[in-house]
């Protein structure tokens, strides 16, 4: 089963979901999971290794399939095929904004489904290989060893390695360092672009941590303890990314 393509299904009609699963199994795909609601799927997908996502647009619950794929696109690199009975311009526009790898109108035949999936996987694989060289170049990016930041009426040369963590404070970011802290008028996203992505990891919507300063991690308690005993919150969403980026298998 390890060599099979792992597919996750998001479809709120039980009969349609069962039929879809049967077609996939008949064609040697591994159905790794399924859900009727976007929220349920999002919670499960953060802990599963998925090769392809099949998503109905209109789902039970407050969130639809477009919302789910928007979440996926922010944090994961997974090919997505939309399934829908609606082909109006508004729906198509919303779907296109998520850069889907396939779009299939209901009702569909088994051969059409499998062909669409195979095309989506093939195109995704080609696209990924084209981006690989770009990603390798980005890994070689030179990050600054020092930053020049304003402190009172002077500009201080700050050694980046002394930063313990970065915290959002309204319109500013606080750089909490070994000896002191600095406030800079910059978004957390911008700060993250400046600092080394290998060393500085986001662990909460308001915090980036220097991984070299971490002493202990409590996954169940959603807590990170630094060498200086500062304690940072660790949100569920970033736990998954952190585990993957740092090869934590627990």
C-alpha positions in Angstrom: 0.0 0.0 0.0 3.0 2.3 0.6 3.5 2.7 -3.2 -0.1 3.7 -3.9 -1.2 7.3 -4.4 -2.8 8.4 -1.1 -6.1 10.3 -1.7 -8.2 12.2 0.8 -11.9 12.8 -0.1 -14.0 15.7 1.1 -17.7 15.1 0.1 -20.7 15.7 2.3 -23.1 13.3 0.5 -22.5 9.8 2.0 -23.6 7.9 -1.1 -21.4 10.0 -3.4 -18.5 9.7 -1.0 -18.8 5.9 -0.9 -19.1 5.7 -4.7 -16.0 7.9 -5.1 -14.1 5.7 -2.7 -15.1 2.5 -4.5 -13.9 3.9 -7.9 -10.6 4.9 -6.4 -10.0 1.6 -4.8 -10.9 -0.2 -8.0 -8.2 1.8 -9.8 -5.5 1.1 -7.2 -5.6 4.3 -5.2 -5.2 4.3 -1.5 -8.1 6.3 0.2 -6.3 7.5 3.3 -9.3 9.4 4.7 -12.5 11.3 4.1 -14.7 13.9 5.6 -18.1 15.6 5.1 -17.1 19.0 6.5 -14.2 21.3 5.5 -13.3 21.9 9.2 -13.0 18.2 9.9 -10.9 17.7 6.8 -8.6 20.6 7.7 -8.0 19.1 11.2 -7.2 15.7 9.8 -5.1 16.8 6.9 -2.5 18.5 9.2 -1.5 15.0 10.5 -1.7 12.9 7.3 0.6 12.4 4.4 -1.6 13.0 1.3 -0.7 12.8 -2.4 -4.0 14.2 -3.7 -7.1 16.0 -2.4 -10.5 15.5 -3.9 -12.9 18.3 -2.7 -16.5 19.0 -3.3 -17.2 22.8 -3.3 -20.5 22.8 -1.4 -20.2 21.1 1.9 -22.1 20.6 5.2 -21.1 23.1 7.9 -20.0 26.8 7.8 -17.0 26.4 5.6 -17.0 25.2 2.0 -14.4 23.4 -0.2 -12.9 26.7 -1.4 -12.1 27.7 2.1 -10.4 24.3 2.8 -8.2 24.6 -0.3 -7.3 28.2 0.6 -6.0 26.8 3.9 -4.1 24.0 2.1 -2.5 26.4 -0.3 -1.1 28.5 2.6 0.8 25.7 4.3 1.0 22.6 2.1 2.0 21.6 -1.4 -0.7 19.1 -2.4 -2.5 18.7 -5.8 -6.2 19.4 -5.6 -9.1 18.4 -7.8 -12.5 20.1 -7.2 -15.7 18.2 -7.7 -18.9 20.2 -8.1 -22.4 20.3 -9.6 -22.1 24.0 -10.0 -20.5 25.7 -13.0 -21.6 29.3 -12.6 -19.1 32.1 -13.1 -18.9 33.1 -9.5 -18.1 29.6 -8.4 -15.5 29.1 -11.2 -13.8 32.4 -10.2 -13.5 31.4 -6.6 -12.1 28.1 -7.6 -9.6 29.5 -10.0 -8.2 31.8 -7.3 -7.0 28.7 -5.4 -5.0 27.5 -8.5 -6.6 24.0 -8.6 -4.9 21.1 -10.4 -8.2 19.8 -11.7 -11.9 20.6 -11.9 -14.6 18.0 -12.5 -18.3 18.6 -13.0 -20.9 16.2 -11.6 -22.2 13.7 -12.6 -19.0 12.2 -13.9 -18.0 8.7 -15.2 -15.3 6.6 -13.6 -13.0 7.0 -16.6 -13.3 10.8 -16.5 -12.5 10.9 -12.8 -9.4 8.7 -13.1 -8.2 10.6 -16.2 -8.6 13.9 -14.4 -6.7 12.7 -11.4 -3.8 11.3 -13.5 -3.5 14.5 -15.5 -3.5 16.6 -12.2 -0.8 14.4 -10.7 1.3 14.5 -13.8 1.1 18.3 -14.2 1.8 18.7 -10.5 4.9 16.5 -10.7 6.2 18.5 -13.7 5.5 21.8 -12.0 7.3 20.6 -8.8 10.4 19.6 -10.7 10.6 22.9 -12.5 10.4 24.7 -9.1 13.0 22.5 -7.5 16.0 24.4 -8.9 14.4 27.7 -7.7 14.0 26.2 -4.2 17.6 25.1 -4.1 18.7 28.6 -5.0 16.5 30.1 -2.3 18.2 27.8 0.3 21.5 29.3 -0.7 20.2 32.8 0.2 22.6 34.8 2.4 20.9 36.0 5.5 22.4 38.9 7.5 24.5 38.2 10.6 23.7 41.7 11.9 20.8 44.1 11.8 20.9 47.8 12.4 18.0 48.8 14.6 17.0 52.1 16.3 17.2 52.3 20.1 16.1 55.6 21.6 18.1 58.2 19.6 20.8 55.9 18.3 21.2 53.0 15.8 22.5 49.8 17.3 24.3 47.0 15.5 22.4 43.9 16.5 23.9 40.4 16.2 21.1 38.2 14.8 22.3 35.2 16.8 21.4 37.0 20.0 17.7 37.2 19.1 15.7 34.7 21.3 12.3 35.3 19.7 10.3 37.9 17.8 6.8 38.9 19.1 4.1 41.0 17.5 3.1 44.1 19.5 0.3 46.0 17.7 2.0 47.7 14.8 5.5 46.7 15.9 7.6 43.7 16.4 9.6 43.1 19.5 13.0 41.5 19.1 13.7 39.9 22.4 17.5 39.4 22.7 19.9 38.0 25.2 20.5 41.3 27.0 17.6 43.6 25.9 14.8 44.0 23.4 14.1 46.3 20.5 10.9 47.5 18.9 10.8 47.8 15.1 8.0 49.1 13.0 7.7 46.0 10.7 5.3 43.2 10.2 6.1 39.7 11.5 6.0 38.4 7.9 8.6 40.9 6.8 10.8 40.1 9.8 10.6 36.4 8.9 11.7 37.2 5.4 14.8 38.9 6.7 15.8 36.2 9.2 17.1 32.7 8.3 14.2 30.4 7.6 16.3 27.5 8.7 17.0 28.9 12.2 13.9 31.1 12.9 10.6 29.3 12.9 7.0 30.6 13.5 5.4 28.8 16.4 2.3 31.0 16.9 0.6 33.8 14.9 2.4 36.3 17.1 5.8 34.6 17.7 8.9 33.5 15.8 11.5 31.6 17.8 15.2 31.1 17.3 15.4 27.3 17.3 19.0 27.4 18.7 17.6 29.0 21.8 15.0 26.3 22.5 15.6 24.2 25.7 12.4 22.2 25.9 9.2 21.6 23.8 5.9 20.5 25.4 3.7 19.5 22.5 0.7 18.4 24.6 0.9 21.6 26.7 1.4 23.8 23.7 4.5 25.4 25.2 8.1 26.1 24.2 10.7 26.9 26.9 13.9 28.7 25.9 17.4 28.5 27.4 16.7 31.7 29.4 13.5 30.1 30.7 11.2 32.4 28.7 8.0 30.5 27.8 6.3 30.9 24.4 2.9 29.6 23.2 2.9 26.9 20.6 -0.2 26.8 18.4 -1.6 23.5 17.0 -1.2 24.6 13.4 2.5 25.4 13.7 3.3 22.2 15.5 2.7 20.2 12.4 5.0 22.4 10.3 7.6 22.5 13.1 7.7 18.7 13.3 8.1 18.3 9.6 10.8 21.0 9.2 12.8 19.7 12.1 12.4 16.0 11.5 10.7 15.4 14.8 9.1 12.0 14.8 7.0 11.7 17.9 
